Amino acid sequence: MNIKHFPLPSSEPGKVTSTRTITDAVQQAFGCSEGAISIALEAVSPDVRDERVHRPEIDGRRQLLCEIPDYDTLNQEGRDHA
């Protein structure tokens, strides 16, 4: 699983905690063992988000998406995510 996000000031313990939470959720959702899960966290700056994330992974793979982002709502709430 590749998770792309805007760069955040995140400590190593924060990444470990986030990764543990995501791993637990994937195990529960898919009923698989921890050894079957790989997680990559990739910071993507806002100035290249469209080129590196939105076009290839959202527009280009829309048929595979189970959850489609709603950037209008995020922007109205004042939160930005890759």
C-alpha positions in Angstrom: 0.0 0.0 0.0 1.4 3.4 -1.0 0.2 6.4 0.9 1.0 9.8 -0.5 0.6 12.9 1.6 1.7 16.5 1.7 4.9 16.9 3.7 4.2 17.1 7.4 6.5 17.7 10.3 6.4 14.1 11.5 8.7 12.4 13.9 9.9 8.8 13.5 7.7 7.7 16.4 4.7 9.4 14.7 5.4 7.4 11.5 5.7 4.2 13.5 2.3 4.9 15.2 0.6 5.8 11.9 2.0 2.7 10.2 0.9 0.5 13.1 -2.7 1.9 12.9 -2.8 1.4 9.2 -1.5 -2.1 9.4 -4.1 -3.0 12.1 -6.9 -1.6 9.9 -5.7 -3.5 6.8 -5.5 -6.7 8.8 -9.0 -6.3 10.2 -10.5 -5.3 6.8 -8.9 -8.1 4.8 -8.3 -10.7 7.4 -4.7 -11.1 6.5 -1.5 -11.5 8.5 0.8 -8.6 9.2 3.5 -10.3 7.0 1.2 -9.8 3.9 1.2 -6.0 4.3 3.7 -3.5 3.0 3.3 0.2 3.6 5.2 3.1 2.0 4.7 6.7 3.1 5.6 9.2 0.4 5.6 12.9 1.0 4.5 14.8 -2.2 4.7 18.6 -2.3 1.6 20.5 -3.3 3.3 21.9 -6.4 3.7 18.5 -8.0 0.6 16.7 -6.6 -1.4 17.0 -9.8 1.5 15.6 -11.9 2.6 12.8 -9.5 -0.6 11.8 -7.8 -3.9 13.1 -9.1 -3.4 12.5 -12.9 -1.8 9.1 -12.8 -3.4 7.6 -9.7 -6.8 9.2 -9.4 -7.8 10.2 -12.9 -5.8 7.4 -14.5 -7.1 4.6 -12.3 -10.5 5.8 -11.4 -12.0 2.4 -12.1 -9.9 0.9 -9.3 -10.7 3.6 -6.6 -13.0 2.5 -3.8 -12.9 6.0 -2.3 -12.7 9.1 -4.5 -11.3 12.2 -3.0 -13.4 15.3 -2.6 -10.9 18.1 -2.8 -13.6 20.8 -2.8 -14.8 19.7 0.6 -11.3 19.5 1.9 -10.4 22.9 0.7 -13.5 24.4 2.3 -12.6 22.7 5.6 -9.1 24.2 5.3 -7.4 20.8 5.1 -5.2 19.7 2.2 -4.2 16.1 1.5 -2.4 14.5 -1.4 
